[in-house]
Each structure stands twice: as structure tokens, then as C-alpha cells.
Amino acid sequence: MSLTVDPAPLAPVPPPKAESHPPGLYALFTTEMWERFSYYGMRALLVLYLTKALGYNRADALSVYAIYTGLVYLTPLIGGRLADLYLGQRKAVFIGGILMALGQFTLMRPETLHLGLGLMIVGNGFFKPNISVMVGSLYPQGDARRDGAYTLFYMGINLGAFLSPLVAGTLGERWGWGYGFASAGIGMILGLLTFIVTQRMLQGAGLPPGREVVADATLQPRDWAGIVLISAALAALVYGLIAAWPSLQPLWSPAWLATSGEGDLLKSTLGFLYKGGLIVGGLVLFLWLTEPRAKAEEAELREPFTFEDWQRVGVIVIISLFSILFWMGFEQSGGTLNLFADEKTDRHIFGYDVPASLFQSINPVFIIALAPLFAMLWTNLAERKFPLPSVAKQGLGLVLLSLGFAVMYFAEQNSKLGLISPLWLVSVYLIFTVAELFISPIGLSLVNKLSHPRIASLMMAFWFLCTAAANFLAGIMENLIEPYHINLWVFLGAMALIPGLLMLALTPVLVKMSHGRV
């Protein structure tokens, strides 16, 4: 007996009652939450560990923090590139997670500090950009759910950032530094296990290039063998570079750049430009060597640049350079503000001595609470035909950041009379969080919208390069301005307020240069 279909029109299949997100989003949300638990747990402890356990002076500890956080924003350019061309995002995430877990456990021993930091830097480069890419891969182009998906994913980041100081910070400061780093390493392992178990939920996202996409596809045995071999090779490379560093030091810090004194600003500036040039040159060489060579007929079809395109590139360059000034101030959280909480804040609350690292949980708490409100605010402004241009939001973010430093100035003045109330730091972190919500969710979107397809990767690389420079400057800024007897909070406040007002003044020009894309 055969089945036949009536040729009469069939009733249309009703759409789903609710636009639910694919299960893979929640798999990535949980994996990223554990990875951020690992990263921010270590970040909350690093400066305190260097100063209180290893005997680093304040300037040297902040310099290590500067180098670490700067490189953490550079290596994603390499890890993302290799994933796009050869590995696929899934393999890159596993490689990055393995290296980061190894790095956390390596940090438990003081004599392997640099090896642990190196493993963390390289591991983050493979993990961070690629798990974010997979979120977008779960949705077709134009899917209205995509923005909501990244909002949920961002909440996972901040949930991990909130929990990690509570666990890793408390263990590190109260029970022993090694326990804190070990808990961060365990968090990374939990993230990897989550990713293994939930692979089938990813709808084929993140598979190696050229692999047939199947809804329930998972990595094959050959992929796992590659993950193990590449992870081992990268770990060996990091170890080799650290062992060879004494021989490489003359190249990195040649004798002609040696400063003649603490106040030798010219030599300090030249040194920064020289080292930045080495890094940028190395990245440009890497990007050029890995650039796929298009066939002649494909090259002819590439979309040409127009005058409008070049103006949009100019807007990207301007907002990226301004972002350096924002993150240079904001990233004081893990350095000078962390030390301020430890040394000048009354942490005896309700009969309990609160670890200084727990103050690092304040920002993610405010993010989780305020992000939905800001999302509704931008929507309401747009619906009322009064949208705030994205570049204006960045200017307002810088102005708000300067207000936070004004509060820090008065907090420091009060601290000269004794330990101050923790509410001072809570107020600063609240202002910083509001400023972040004006800037952080906007910047990457702006770069993406304004970039020409032929240089989209290069423009994103430039954005991350500016972020890396900002993180490095955040760590060394106190040491740089100390010889000139300038108050750090006044300096950072001015470096945020003046550019913020300038960006607000330039908003009409920048909007015009964007030609309808902001």
C-alpha cells in the first residue's frame, strides 16, 4: 500500500510560538562562564600575589601586570587567524583551554611564574576569539536573535567574572596563593569538560575548514590527536622562549634605549615605540605570510575602495585611538585599584575581613544588573526617533570615566587620615561600569559596521592592537608619571575628560564621515 499526497493546498506550518535560542548558545555560555572564572580569578590575584608573596615592589608588579594584560589582547589575532585558515574554532578552543589550565596550575609554583603567564597568554589567544565567533555561527545572517544571543553570552562572561574573585580570591588570600590558582585551573577544566559533553549541540559550528557540516557533528579522533600534539608543541615553544629570553633580551631592550634616569621621558617614549614597532611588525609579517593568495580572476572581482570607504576607515582609526584612553583608565581595576583596596580600604565588614580581591566582583555585578536597562534605553531612544550616535556614546563614556577618577582623588585624600569606607570603591566601580556600557558593547560593532570587506580583519586587528596598548599603559602609567609628581587620578581623569569632550564635539563630523553606518 502506498501513501499519496493530496495536491490541494496544505495549511502553512505555524511558526514557533517563541523565538528560542539554539541549545548550542547555552553550551557556549557555560563554557565561556568557566573560562572567564579561570581568567578573572587569576587576574584578581596576580598583582597581590606578586607584591605580597613574591616580594615584587609596586612598580615591578604593575609592569608584569601591564605586559601580561597587553599580550593577552594581542595573541587572539594569531589564534583567530590560525583557526579561520586551518584549525576551525572548536579545535582552537580546546587547544586554548588546555594551555590555560596548564598555565593556572603552573602558577602554583613561584619559580614557574613566567612559564605560567606565557601559557595563559598563548592559551587565551586560541580560546577567546574563537568561542565568540561560534556564537554568531549558530545564527543565519540577518537573524534578529543574534544581538540577544551576544547579550546572553556577555552575561556569561560577567557571571564568571563575578564568581571567580569570590572563590579564587578568597582561597588565594586566605588559604594560600596556590589554592587560588588551582581553583582557577579547575574552573578551566570544567569549561573544557562542558565543551566536550555539549559538542553535538553546536549544529556543526566551528568545525575545521572544508569539513562537511552535519547538525550533530563532533571532532574526530584525528582532530583530538592534533589538539594534543599542537598543545604540546605550543607549551614547548613557550618554555623554549622563556629559556632563551636572556639571549633575546638585547634585541628587545638594546643598550641605546637605556634610560639615563627615572625622568627620562624621551627614552621611555622611544622604548615604547621601538617595542611596539617590533610587535606590530611581527604581526604584520604573520598576517602577510598567512594571507590566502587569491586567484587572478577572484582578485579582479574584489570590491574596490571608494572615497566613502576611506572616510569610514578614518572613523575606525579615530575611535580606536580614543579607546586607548578609556581602557588605559578602566584597566586600573586589576592594578592600582586592587592595591588601593588592599592597602587603604577598611575591609572589616560585619565582623569579617573581606579579601581585597573580592572588590573585583563589583563591576560584573553592576554589569549584570545594568546591561538589560541600557539595552532598553537604546531601544526606546531609537523608537522615539532620538537615537544617540555610537560615537557620541563613546565620548560620554570617557566623560563618565573621568568622574570616576574624580571620586578616586577624593578617596585618596581621605585615606591619608586612615582606612576609608569600601563605599568609595563601590561608587567608583559603579561609575566605571556605566562608562563601560557606553563604550564596550559599541566599539566592536562600530568596527564591524564601518570596515570595508577587504580589510575587515585588519581593522579588527587594529582595534585589538589599541586595546593591547591600553592595557600595557594601564600597568606602567603610575611608574611613568611618578617622577613628575603628578597625581595619578588627576592625570587619568584629565586624559579621559578632555578626549571625551573632544569626541562629543567631533560627533557631527564623524557621523557624516560614516555615511549612514552609525
Backbone hydrogen bonds, N-H to C=O, Kabsch-Sander energy under -0.5 kcal/mol:
donor,donor_aa,acceptor,acceptor_aa,energy
6,D,4,T,-0.5
20,S,18,A,-2.1
24,G,201,M,-0.7
25,L,22,P,-1.7
26,Y,22,P,-0.6
26,Y,23,P,-0.7
27,A,23,P,-1.4
28,L,24,G,-2.4
29,F,25,L,-2.7
30,T,26,Y,-2.1
31,T,27,A,-2.1
32,E,28,L,-2.8
33,M,29,F,-2.1
34,W,30,T,-2.0
35,E,31,T,-2.0
36,R,32,E,-2.8
37,F,33,M,-2.0
38,S,34,W,-2.0
39,Y,35,E,-2.7
40,Y,36,R,-2.8
41,G,37,F,-1.4
42,M,38,S,-1.7
43,R,39,Y,-2.3
44,A,40,Y,-2.2
45,L,41,G,-0.9
46,L,42,M,-1.9
47,V,43,R,-0.5
49,Y,45,L,-3.2
50,L,46,L,-2.5
51,T,47,V,-2.1
52,K,48,L,-2.7
53,A,49,Y,-1.9
54,L,49,Y,-1.7
56,Y,50,L,-2.8
61,A,57,N,-2.5
62,L,58,R,-2.3
63,S,59,A,-1.8
64,V,60,D,-2.3
65,Y,61,A,-2.2
66,A,62,L,-2.2
67,I,63,S,-2.5
68,Y,64,V,-2.5
69,T,65,Y,-2.6
70,G,66,A,-2.1
71,L,67,I,-2.4
72,V,68,Y,-2.0
73,Y,69,T,-0.7
73,Y,70,G,-0.9
74,L,71,L,-1.2
75,T,71,L,-2.2
77,L,74,L,-1.7
78,I,74,L,-0.6
78,I,75,T,-0.8
79,G,75,T,-2.6
80,G,76,P,-2.5
81,R,77,L,-1.2
82,L,78,I,-2.4
83,A,79,G,-1.8
84,D,80,G,-2.2
85,L,81,R,-2.0
86,Y,82,L,-2.5
87,L,82,L,-2.1
88,G,83,A,-2.2
90,R,206,G,-2.6
92,A,88,G,-1.7
93,V,89,Q,-2.4
94,F,90,R,-2.1
95,I,91,K,-2.5
96,G,92,A,-2.8
97,G,93,V,-2.6
98,I,94,F,-2.4
99,L,95,I,-2.2
100,M,96,G,-2.4
101,A,97,G,-2.4
102,L,98,I,-2.4
103,G,99,L,-2.3
104,Q,100,M,-2.4
105,F,101,A,-2.1
106,T,102,L,-2.2
107,L,103,G,-1.8
108,M,105,F,-1.0
109,R,106,T,-1.5
112,T,109,R,-1.8
113,L,110,P,-1.4
116,G,112,T,-2.4
117,L,113,L,-2.4
118,G,114,H,-2.4
119,L,115,L,-2.4
120,M,116,G,-2.1
121,I,117,L,-2.4
122,V,118,G,-2.3
123,G,119,L,-2.6
124,N,120,M,-2.5
125,G,121,I,-1.4
126,F,122,V,-1.1
126,F,123,G,-0.7
127,F,123,G,-2.2
128,K,124,N,-1.9
131,I,127,F,-1.9
132,S,128,K,-1.1
133,V,129,P,-1.5
134,M,130,N,-1.6
135,V,131,I,-0.9
136,G,132,S,-1.0
137,S,133,V,-1.5
138,L,134,M,-0.8
138,L,135,V,-1.1
139,Y,136,G,-1.6
143,D,140,P,-2.0
146,R,143,D,-1.6
149,A,145,R,-2.2
150,Y,146,R,-2.2
151,T,147,D,-1.7
152,L,148,G,-2.3
153,F,149,A,-2.5
154,Y,150,Y,-2.4
155,M,151,T,-1.7
156,G,152,L,-1.6
157,I,153,F,-1.7
158,N,154,Y,-1.9
159,L,155,M,-2.2
160,G,156,G,-2.1
161,A,157,I,-2.1
162,F,158,N,-1.8
163,L,159,L,-2.2
164,S,160,G,-2.1
166,L,162,F,-0.7
167,V,163,L,-1.8
168,A,164,S,-2.0
169,G,164,S,-1.2
170,T,165,P,-0.9
171,L,167,V,-2.6
172,G,168,A,-2.8
173,E,169,G,-2.5
174,R,170,T,-2.3
175,W,170,T,-0.6
175,W,171,L,-1.9
176,G,171,L,-1.6
179,Y,176,G,-0.8
180,G,176,G,-1.4
181,F,177,W,-2.1
182,A,178,G,-2.5
183,S,179,Y,-2.3
184,A,180,G,-1.7
185,G,181,F,-2.2
186,I,182,A,-2.5
187,G,183,S,-2.1
188,M,184,A,-1.7
189,I,185,G,-2.0
190,L,186,I,-2.5
191,G,187,G,-1.8
192,L,188,M,-2.1
193,L,189,I,-2.6
194,T,190,L,-2.3
195,F,191,G,-2.0
196,I,192,L,-2.2
197,V,193,L,-2.4
198,T,194,T,-2.0
199,Q,196,I,-1.0
201,M,198,T,-1.7
202,L,199,Q,-2.0
203,Q,200,R,-0.6
203,Q,215,A,-0.5
204,G,215,A,-0.5
205,A,202,L,-2.2
207,L,204,G,-1.1
211,R,208,P,-2.1
214,V,212,E,-0.7
217,A,214,V,-2.0
223,D,220,Q,-0.9
224,W,220,Q,-1.9
225,A,221,P,-2.2
226,G,222,R,-1.9
227,I,223,D,-2.4
228,V,224,W,-2.3
229,L,225,A,-2.4
230,I,226,G,-2.9
231,S,227,I,-2.3
232,A,228,V,-2.3
233,A,229,L,-2.4
234,L,230,I,-2.6
235,A,231,S,-2.3
236,A,232,A,-2.3
237,L,233,A,-2.2
238,V,234,L,-2.5
239,Y,235,A,-2.3
240,G,236,A,-2.6
241,L,237,L,-2.5
242,I,238,V,-2.2
243,A,239,Y,-2.3
244,A,240,G,-2.1
245,W,241,L,-0.5
245,W,242,I,-0.8
247,S,244,A,-1.1
248,L,244,A,-1.4
249,Q,245,W,-1.8
251,L,248,L,-0.9
252,W,248,L,-1.7
253,S,249,Q,-3.2
257,L,254,P,-1.8
258,A,255,A,-1.7
264,D,261,G,-1.7
265,L,263,G,-2.1
268,S,264,D,-1.9
269,T,265,L,-2.6
270,L,266,L,-2.8
271,G,267,K,-2.6
272,F,268,S,-2.1
273,L,269,T,-2.5
274,Y,270,L,-2.8
275,K,271,G,-2.5
276,G,272,F,-2.4
277,G,273,L,-2.3
278,L,274,Y,-2.0
279,I,275,K,-2.1
280,V,276,G,-2.9
281,G,277,G,-2.8
282,G,278,L,-2.2
283,L,279,I,-2.4
284,V,280,V,-2.8
285,L,281,G,-2.3
286,F,282,G,-2.2
287,L,283,L,-2.9
288,W,284,V,-2.4
289,L,285,L,-2.6
290,T,286,F,-1.8
291,E,288,W,-0.9
294,A,292,P,-0.7
299,A,295,K,-2.7
300,E,296,A,-1.7
301,L,297,E,-0.7
301,L,298,E,-0.7
302,R,299,A,-1.1
310,W,306,T,-1.9
311,Q,307,F,-1.8
312,R,308,E,-2.1
313,V,309,D,-2.2
314,G,310,W,-1.9
315,V,311,Q,-1.7
316,I,312,R,-2.1
317,V,313,V,-2.4
318,I,314,G,-2.2
319,I,315,V,-2.7
320,S,316,I,-2.3
321,L,317,V,-2.2
322,F,318,I,-2.3
323,S,319,I,-1.7
324,I,320,S,-0.9
324,I,321,L,-0.6
325,L,321,L,-0.7
325,L,322,F,-0.6
326,F,322,F,-1.2
327,W,323,S,-2.6
328,M,324,I,-2.2
329,G,325,L,-1.0
329,G,326,F,-0.7
330,F,326,F,-2.9
331,E,327,W,-2.4
332,Q,329,G,-1.7
333,S,330,F,-1.5
334,G,331,E,-0.6
335,G,332,Q,-0.8
337,L,332,Q,-2.4
338,N,332,Q,-0.7
339,L,335,G,-2.2
340,F,336,T,-2.3
341,A,337,L,-2.1
342,D,338,N,-1.5
343,E,339,L,-2.7
344,K,340,F,-2.5
346,D,420,I,-3.2
347,R,345,T,-1.0
349,I,347,R,-1.1
349,I,352,Y,-2.8
352,Y,349,I,-1.6
354,V,347,R,-3.3
354,V,352,Y,-0.9
358,L,355,P,-1.3
359,F,356,A,-1.6
360,Q,357,S,-1.8
361,S,358,L,-1.9
362,I,359,F,-1.3
365,V,361,S,-1.6
366,F,362,I,-2.1
367,I,363,N,-2.3
368,I,364,P,-2.6
369,A,365,V,-1.9
370,L,366,F,-2.8
371,A,367,I,-2.8
374,F,370,L,-2.3
375,A,371,A,-2.3
376,M,372,P,-2.0
377,L,373,L,-2.0
378,W,374,F,-2.6
379,T,375,A,-1.8
380,N,376,M,-2.8
381,L,377,L,-2.5
382,A,378,W,-2.1
383,E,379,T,-2.5
384,R,380,N,-1.9
385,K,382,A,-1.5
386,F,381,L,-3.0
390,S,518,V,-1.0
393,K,389,P,-1.8
394,Q,390,S,-1.6
395,G,391,V,-1.8
396,L,392,A,-2.5
397,G,393,K,-2.1
398,L,394,Q,-1.8
399,V,395,G,-1.9
400,L,396,L,-2.5
401,L,397,G,-2.0
402,S,398,L,-1.9
403,L,399,V,-1.3
404,G,400,L,-1.6
405,F,401,L,-1.6
406,A,402,S,-1.6
407,V,403,L,-1.9
408,M,404,G,-1.8
409,Y,405,F,-2.0
410,F,406,A,-1.7
411,A,407,V,-2.1
412,E,408,M,-2.5
413,Q,409,Y,-1.9
414,N,410,F,-2.0
415,S,411,A,-1.7
416,K,412,E,-0.7
416,K,413,Q,-0.8
417,L,414,N,-1.7
418,G,415,S,-0.9
420,I,344,K,-2.2
424,W,421,S,-1.5
426,V,422,P,-2.1
427,S,423,L,-2.4
428,V,424,W,-2.0
429,Y,425,L,-2.8
430,L,426,V,-2.0
431,I,427,S,-2.2
432,F,428,V,-2.7
433,T,429,Y,-2.2
434,V,430,L,-2.1
435,A,431,I,-2.4
436,E,432,F,-2.6
437,L,433,T,-2.1
438,F,434,V,-0.9
438,F,435,A,-0.7
439,I,435,A,-0.8
439,I,436,E,-0.9
440,S,436,E,-2.7
442,I,439,I,-1.2
443,G,439,I,-2.1
444,L,440,S,-0.7
446,L,442,I,-2.5
447,V,443,G,-2.3
448,N,444,L,-2.3
449,K,445,S,-2.5
450,L,446,L,-2.3
451,S,447,V,-1.5
455,I,452,H,-1.8
456,A,453,P,-0.7
459,M,455,I,-2.5
460,M,456,A,-2.1
461,A,457,S,-2.4
462,F,458,L,-2.1
463,W,459,M,-2.1
464,F,460,M,-2.3
465,L,461,A,-2.2
466,C,462,F,-2.1
467,T,463,W,-2.0
468,A,464,F,-2.5
469,A,465,L,-2.3
470,A,466,C,-2.2
471,N,467,T,-2.2
472,F,468,A,-2.2
473,L,469,A,-2.6
474,A,470,A,-2.3
475,G,471,N,-1.3
476,I,472,F,-1.5
477,M,473,L,-1.7
480,L,476,I,-2.2
481,I,477,M,-2.2
482,E,478,E,-1.2
484,Y,481,I,-1.5
485,H,482,E,-2.0
486,I,481,I,-1.1
491,F,487,N,-2.5
492,L,488,L,-2.8
493,G,489,W,-2.2
494,A,490,V,-2.3
495,M,491,F,-2.4
496,A,492,L,-0.7
496,A,493,G,-0.6
497,L,493,G,-2.9
498,I,494,A,-2.0
500,G,496,A,-1.9
501,L,497,L,-2.6
502,L,498,I,-2.2
503,M,499,P,-2.7
504,L,500,G,-2.0
505,A,501,L,-2.1
506,L,502,L,-1.9
507,T,503,M,-0.7
507,T,504,L,-0.7
510,L,506,L,-2.7
511,V,507,T,-2.8
512,K,508,P,-1.9
513,M,509,V,-2.3
514,S,510,L,-1.3
515,H,511,V,-0.6
515,H,512,K,-1.0
516,G,511,V,-0.7
517,R,514,S,-0.6
